[in-house]
Amino acid sequence: MAADQRLHELDGLRGLLALYVAVYHLAAPLSQPGMSLAWLHPLLEPAWFAVDMFFVMSGFVMTHVHGAAFGVGYGSPALRHFFVARVARLYPVHLFALVVMAIGILPFALHKPEFTSPDGRFAWTAGLASLLMLHGPWIAQRTWNYPAWSVSAEMHAYLIFPLLAPLIARLRNAGLAALATACTLVPFVVYQFDLAGETHPTNGLIVLARVLPLFAVGMAAYRFRALAAMRSTAVACVAFVLVPVLLLTPASSALAVLLAPIVLLFALGHPGVRGALSRPGLVWLGRISYSLYMTHALVEMFGVDVAVRRFARSFHIDIVANPLASAALLLAAVGAAVLLGAATWRWIEVPGRQLVLRLLARRGKARAALHFSNP
């Protein structure tokens, strides 16, 4: 995203949400029932809402950056630019995390059902689907770098963006509000009635009923970004209090998804919230948020899980039963995940994006030259 297009308050919000998801996964081996940090689980379980916010934010940002190019239709140059930018943004870090995980997992899983069975967690078929970023909707079980399911599903949302953008550009405010309401109701129904067999699905075609509507909501929300109501402190307080209350109440947690676009608009519209989210530390966290999100599972699998087993085997220390040891391990894991995310951003994400853009731009020029020489 160009510097003059960047929404720094969204960087801050994205950074906080990515850190929340990372802490949830890093704490999972230490916070199950009966473990010393079990009290953390109810506080971290609403991390699903953070992922839903990513989808809404993605639709919003895509409209902010590319909406004008598709607002009156779409042509091949605009399509090529859009998809090249998306691949360059997402694929280098995705490939890096997948390769690192494969290096760590394959020596132990190569001849086991996890690799050879089609429904194995580390099945070679799932690995191939992951390589092609198809594993979210088209593989029924969680696979390999498990947080990457959302990026795979989001790539499917990008396919509909050029088709939706002209439609949304033509709708009046009443039509947009109706569209946004209908779209938020889709994941709400999936969650409330457990249509996927799990409350918040991460794999299988049902995932598209979660991702695509929320992405469309974000696109529609872009048109409401200047609403005066979104600058109201009283209404903002109600929204930011109501959402946590809903999320922490199991019987009503699904209702929170209906407020996801409201949370986004208040983050952008309220001066106090916008200022807080635009602080340099949070903006930096937002810059590395994609790398943090995509690599924190490496710390969980090769750090937290290994440490728990190694201490139990070598030193007869049960970390999960010791509150101080569990807390220390979790803090160390969060720090390691942030450092790994920062390093990945610096050495993989930024140069990888530039490399992909150069390679694809060079290929595009070669095709143009071939076409010109062979009319």
C-alpha positions as MATLAB code, in Angstrom:
seq = 'MAADQRLHELDGLRGLLALYVAVYHLAAPLSQPGMSLAWLHPLLEPAWFAVDMFFVMSGFVMTHVHGAAFGVGYGSPALRHFFVARVARLYPVHLFALVVMAIGILPFALHKPEFTSPDGRFAWTAGLASLLMLHGPWIAQRTWNYPAWSVSAEMHAYLIFPLLAPLIARLRNAGLAALATACTLVPFVVYQFDLAGETHPTNGLIVLARVLPLFAVGMAAYRFRALAAMRSTAVACVAFVLVPVLLLTPASSALAVLLAPIVLLFALGHPGVRGALSRPGLVWLGRISYSLYMTHALVEMFGVDVAVRRFARSFHIDIVANPLASAALLLAAVGAAVLLGAATWRWIEVPGRQLVLRLLARRGKARAALHFSNP';
ca = [
       0.000    0.000    0.000;
       1.384    3.398   -0.908;
       2.399    5.657    1.976;
      -0.300    8.227    1.223;
      -2.935    5.464    1.149;
      -1.933    3.766    4.367;
      -4.389    3.899    7.256;
      -2.123    3.868   10.300;
      -4.982    3.326   12.745;
      -5.771    0.087   10.926;
      -2.134   -0.924   11.281;
      -2.489   -0.517   15.030;
      -5.744   -2.452   15.162;
      -4.340   -5.208   12.949;
      -1.263   -5.476   15.153;
      -3.304   -5.868   18.340;
      -5.572   -8.463   16.771;
      -2.655  -10.482   15.346;
      -0.936  -10.456   18.747;
      -4.165  -11.614   20.407;
      -4.481  -14.569   18.004;
      -0.800  -15.439   18.532;
      -1.174  -15.422   22.327;
      -4.265  -17.629   22.032;
      -2.399  -20.272   20.041;
       0.795  -20.031   22.077;
      -1.169  -20.442   25.309;
      -3.214  -23.393   24.002;
      -0.749  -26.115   25.196;
      -0.704  -24.475   28.654;
      -4.303  -23.374   29.199;
      -6.478  -26.433   28.641;
      -8.776  -27.649   31.453;
      -6.783  -28.932   34.407;
      -3.653  -26.936   33.531;
      -2.245  -24.113   35.605;
      -3.175  -21.425   33.062;
      -6.678  -22.782   32.418;
      -8.087  -19.476   33.670;
      -6.690  -17.829   30.530;
      -8.684  -19.961   28.123;
     -12.041  -18.122   28.422;
     -10.232  -14.798   27.900;
      -8.380  -15.994   24.810;
     -11.046  -18.176   23.194;
     -12.733  -15.150   21.493;
      -9.688  -14.924   19.200;
     -12.016  -16.126   16.430;
     -13.492  -12.604   16.424;
     -10.056  -11.148   15.700;
      -9.811  -13.321   12.581;
     -13.280  -12.222   11.488;
     -12.131   -8.633   11.921;
      -9.230   -9.402    9.563;
     -11.700  -10.370    6.846;
     -13.779   -7.220    7.328;
     -10.624   -5.079    7.360;
      -9.356   -6.801    4.235;
     -12.495   -5.923    2.272;
     -12.261   -2.362    3.559;
      -8.594   -1.956    2.641;
      -9.001   -3.558   -0.789;
     -11.753   -1.029   -1.528;
      -9.580    1.789   -0.201;
      -6.649    0.845   -2.418;
      -8.215   -0.776   -5.483;
     -11.862    0.260   -5.396;
     -11.466    3.146   -7.824;
      -9.840    0.877  -10.404;
     -12.853   -1.464  -10.396;
     -15.617    0.969   -9.494;
     -16.821    1.339  -13.075;
     -15.907   -2.149  -14.264;
     -12.760   -4.163  -14.710;
     -10.231   -4.750  -17.426;
      -7.194   -6.959  -17.805;
      -4.585   -4.344  -16.702;
      -6.459   -3.624  -13.467;
      -7.017   -7.324  -12.823;
      -3.368   -8.138  -13.450;
      -2.177   -5.348  -11.155;
      -4.573   -6.408   -8.401;
      -3.668  -10.102   -8.387;
       0.060   -9.488   -8.797;
      -0.085   -7.190   -5.768;
      -2.009   -9.790   -3.751;
       0.380  -12.641   -4.580;
       3.400  -10.465   -3.825;
       1.856   -9.455   -0.498;
       0.874  -12.890    0.742;
       2.886  -15.659   -0.876;
       6.529  -15.133    0.202;
       5.760  -15.348    3.933;
       3.267  -18.163    3.375;
       5.880  -20.174    1.479;
       8.576  -19.450    4.058;
       6.439  -20.610    6.995;
       5.313  -23.714    5.107;
       8.879  -24.696    4.174;
      10.183  -24.197    7.719;
       7.328  -26.278    9.106;
       7.948  -29.010    6.525;
      11.657  -29.136    7.446;
      10.743  -29.578   11.099;
       7.873  -32.024   10.641;
       8.791  -34.307    7.742;
      11.596  -36.260    9.482;
       9.070  -37.402   12.096;
       5.918  -37.753    9.954;
       7.237  -39.094    6.644;
       6.169  -42.717    7.158;
       3.272  -42.126    9.530;
      -0.475  -41.869    8.804;
      -0.289  -38.120    9.388;
       1.640  -37.906    6.097;
       0.411  -40.882    4.089;
      -3.317  -40.753    4.898;
      -5.434  -38.315    2.837;
      -7.029  -36.977    6.015;
      -3.774  -36.754    7.983;
      -2.825  -33.466    9.616;
       0.440  -33.371    7.639;
      -0.711  -35.299    4.568;
       1.310  -34.702    1.412;
      -1.943  -33.873   -0.393;
      -2.677  -31.189    2.178;
       0.868  -29.924    1.765;
       0.367  -29.608   -1.978;
      -2.933  -27.797   -1.426;
      -1.173  -25.503    1.040;
       1.539  -24.782   -1.498;
      -1.177  -23.645   -3.908;
      -3.072  -21.784   -1.134;
      -6.152  -23.969   -1.628;
      -6.130  -25.740    1.714;
      -8.647  -23.564    3.592;
     -11.851  -24.323    1.679;
     -10.730  -27.473   -0.145;
      -9.175  -29.560    2.648;
     -11.572  -30.733    5.351;
      -9.089  -30.769    8.243;
      -6.519  -28.388    9.649;
      -3.169  -28.800    7.967;
       0.488  -27.879    8.270;
       0.747  -24.168    9.185;
      -2.745  -24.018   10.627;
      -3.206  -20.192   10.837;
      -2.732  -20.044    7.050;
      -6.269  -21.375    6.483;
      -7.516  -17.789    6.694;
      -5.064  -16.540    4.062;
      -6.090  -19.362    1.740;
      -9.760  -18.453    2.220;
      -8.991  -14.763    1.760;
      -7.407  -15.488   -1.621;
     -10.829  -16.783   -2.655;
     -12.347  -13.493   -1.505;
      -9.960  -11.643   -3.792;
     -11.469  -13.540   -6.728;
     -14.849  -11.930   -6.117;
     -13.520   -8.443   -5.353;
     -13.392   -7.246   -8.994;
     -16.971   -8.476   -9.463;
     -18.352   -6.936   -6.269;
     -16.610   -3.564   -6.508;
     -18.709   -2.204   -9.435;
     -21.915   -3.430   -7.774;
     -21.101   -1.824   -4.429;
     -20.077    1.410   -6.147;
     -23.553    1.681   -7.691;
     -25.573    0.927   -4.548;
     -27.117    3.722   -2.517;
     -26.630    3.863    1.241;
     -29.861    1.982    1.995;
     -28.847   -0.825   -0.349;
     -25.369   -0.954    1.150;
     -26.778   -1.153    4.672;
     -29.080   -3.983    3.607;
     -26.175   -5.811    1.942;
     -23.944   -5.412    5.003;
     -26.708   -6.622    7.323;
     -27.444   -9.664    5.173;
     -23.747  -10.538    4.895;
     -23.085  -10.343    8.643;
     -26.096  -12.572    9.254;
     -24.512  -15.395    7.224;
     -21.569  -16.127    9.578;
     -23.825  -15.422   12.566;
     -26.161  -18.222   11.448;
     -23.181  -20.538   10.818;
     -21.878  -19.903   14.353;
     -25.192  -19.799   16.203;
     -26.531  -23.035   14.738;
     -23.170  -24.822   14.503;
     -23.702  -25.580   10.808;
     -20.101  -26.698   10.299;
     -19.806  -29.163   13.160;
     -17.478  -26.690   14.880;
     -18.521  -23.286   16.112;
     -16.084  -21.246   14.044;
     -15.071  -23.294   10.984;
     -11.546  -23.060    9.633;
     -11.615  -25.701    6.890;
     -13.956  -27.045    4.253;
     -16.284  -25.226    1.889;
     -18.335  -23.897    4.818;
     -15.388  -21.568    5.488;
     -16.402  -19.532    2.449;
     -19.713  -18.792    4.192;
     -17.624  -17.197    6.925;
     -15.025  -15.370    4.857;
     -16.757  -14.097    1.713;
     -19.669  -12.334    3.462;
     -17.362  -10.624    5.966;
     -15.068   -9.492    3.164;
     -18.110   -8.020    1.371;
     -19.150   -6.297    4.621;
     -15.757   -4.606    4.741;
     -16.199   -3.418    1.163;
     -19.625   -1.967    1.999;
     -18.334   -0.409    5.228;
     -15.857    1.675    3.264;
     -18.719    3.828    1.988;
     -19.773    4.611    5.585;
     -16.307    5.598    6.826;
     -17.214    9.299    7.113;
     -20.405    8.893    9.169;
     -20.583   11.497   11.927;
     -22.045    8.930   14.332;
     -18.741    7.060   14.259;
     -17.118    9.992   16.068;
     -19.456    9.788   19.061;
     -17.655    8.922   22.294;
     -20.809    7.644   23.989;
     -21.692    5.280   21.155;
     -18.066    4.163   20.813;
     -17.953    3.252   24.504;
     -21.141    1.212   24.150;
     -19.738   -0.627   21.123;
     -16.337   -1.367   22.655;
     -17.900   -2.558   25.917;
     -20.707   -4.558   24.333;
     -18.443   -6.588   22.049;
     -16.232   -8.007   24.856;
     -19.310   -8.730   26.980;
     -20.879  -10.686   24.117;
     -17.637  -12.534   23.366;
     -17.148  -13.593   26.970;
     -20.733  -14.845   27.278;
     -20.876  -18.219   25.482;
     -24.628  -18.104   24.914;
     -24.429  -14.787   23.037;
     -20.882  -14.783   21.622;
     -22.053  -15.293   18.027;
     -23.852  -11.931   18.191;
     -20.470  -10.179   18.303;
     -19.878  -10.854   14.616;
     -22.818   -8.556   13.800;
     -20.859   -5.682   15.352;
     -17.575   -6.315   13.523;
     -18.108   -3.551   10.918;
     -19.166   -1.130   13.671;
     -15.928   -1.787   15.568;
     -13.951   -1.116   12.397;
     -15.765    2.139   11.645;
     -15.319    3.413   15.196;
     -11.606    2.565   15.067;
     -11.387    4.765   11.985;
     -13.862    7.468   12.958;
     -13.434    8.220   16.640;
     -10.522   10.656   17.192;
      -9.474    9.144   20.504;
      -9.528    5.546   19.266;
      -7.838    6.520   16.029;
      -5.110    8.390   17.894;
      -4.469    5.516   20.280;
      -4.211    3.003   17.451;
      -1.857    5.279   15.507;
       0.868    5.258   18.158;
       4.281    4.287   16.726;
       4.587    1.028   18.676;
       1.202   -0.236   17.535;
       1.813    0.911   13.962;
       5.068   -1.071   13.966;
       3.242   -4.095   15.365;
       0.746   -3.689   12.540;
       3.524   -3.592    9.965;
       4.835   -6.963   11.126;
       1.359   -8.378   11.894;
       1.097  -10.576    8.798;
       4.494  -12.143    9.423;
       3.663  -12.538   13.117;
       0.345  -14.179   12.288;
       1.864  -16.559    9.754;
       4.894  -17.667   11.793;
       3.704  -17.836   15.402;
       2.593  -21.458   14.937;
       6.264  -22.322   14.410;
       7.012  -21.019   17.910;
       4.060  -22.938   19.322;
       4.963  -26.253   17.681;
       8.755  -26.124   17.863;
       9.025  -24.010   21.000;
       6.185  -24.411   23.491;
       5.264  -28.012   22.655;
       8.905  -29.145   22.566;
       9.746  -27.333   25.819;
       6.834  -28.975   27.652;
       7.887  -32.466   26.498;
      11.618  -31.925   26.973;
      11.302  -30.583   30.537;
       9.012  -33.467   31.464;
      11.343  -36.077   29.960;
      14.765  -34.680   30.879;
      14.148  -32.775   34.113;
      10.885  -34.343   35.374;
       9.344  -30.871   35.522;
       5.659  -30.622   34.646;
       5.479  -27.109   33.228;
       1.733  -27.194   32.579;
       1.092  -27.875   36.286;
       3.340  -25.053   37.522;
       1.819  -21.556   37.236;
       5.159  -19.723   37.324;
       6.815  -22.042   34.816;
       3.798  -21.866   32.494;
       3.649  -18.073   32.687;
       7.388  -17.776   32.050;
       7.190  -20.105   29.056;
       4.196  -18.213   27.625;
       5.929  -14.839   28.004;
       9.078  -16.224   26.383;
       7.008  -17.696   23.539;
       5.168  -14.412   22.902;
       8.486  -12.552   22.834;
       9.990  -15.124   20.481;
       6.932  -14.942   18.197;
       7.174  -11.150   17.964;
      10.917  -11.331   17.242;
      10.380  -14.031   14.622;
       7.580  -11.983   13.089;
       9.794   -8.896   12.952;
      12.686  -10.843   11.416;
      10.375  -12.471    8.873;
       8.942   -9.087    7.946;
      12.418   -7.610    7.544;
      14.123  -10.483    5.713;
      11.292  -12.358    3.976;
       8.125  -10.280    3.603;
       9.545   -6.971    2.364;
      12.269   -8.325    0.035;
      10.021  -11.216   -1.039;
       7.296   -8.819   -2.091;
       9.778   -6.731   -4.056;
      11.224   -9.841   -5.720;
       7.809  -11.179   -6.773;
       6.805   -7.786   -8.151;
      10.052   -7.542  -10.140;
       9.729  -11.065  -11.531;
       6.095  -10.677  -12.515;
       6.692   -7.209  -13.960;
       9.577   -8.577  -16.049;
       7.389  -11.448  -17.253;
       4.629   -8.993  -18.149;
       7.045   -6.893  -20.203;
       8.305  -10.015  -21.979;
       4.752  -11.000  -22.886;
       4.011   -7.495  -24.109;
       7.132   -7.545  -26.298;
       6.208  -10.979  -27.699;
       2.690   -9.784  -28.485;
       4.049   -6.642  -30.188;
       6.463   -8.637  -32.350;
       3.792  -11.178  -33.323;
       0.660   -9.171  -34.187;
];
